[in-house]
Amino acid sequence: MHEYPITEQIIKIAEKHCREAEADRVKKVKLVIGDYSGYVGDSVHMYFDLISEGTLCEGADVEIQHVKPKLQCPKCGEQFEKKLLSFACPRCGTDGGPTDIGKEFYIESIEVE
């Protein structure tokens, strides 16, 4: 349910961009959502369709790029996706630690027409 207020903000930002560009409507909104961001892309998409009714965003496409989380090896610096039941670096075998990769949540672009 916390996707609802963030989706409202996305629509407000897209509408502002549309007005500033003196365009008629928002055509597409591209989002980047990390798997560990705390937001569910499908929910954002569903709320976007609902909330955008009657706005400049009504009918706009929502494209979501998902970012998988990565670990970083403290020994060799390799960044890698965690394998099931293992934190081992594929290059040197040392256990990797968390990074901010996979926590992203932002608007990549807004297309208007």
Secondary structure, 3 states (H helix, E strand, C coil): CCHHHHHHHHHHHHHHHHHHCCCCCEEEEEEEEECCCCCCHHHHHHHHHHHCCCCCCCCCEEEEEEECCCEECCCCCCEECCECCECECCCCCCECEECCCCCCEEEEEEEEC
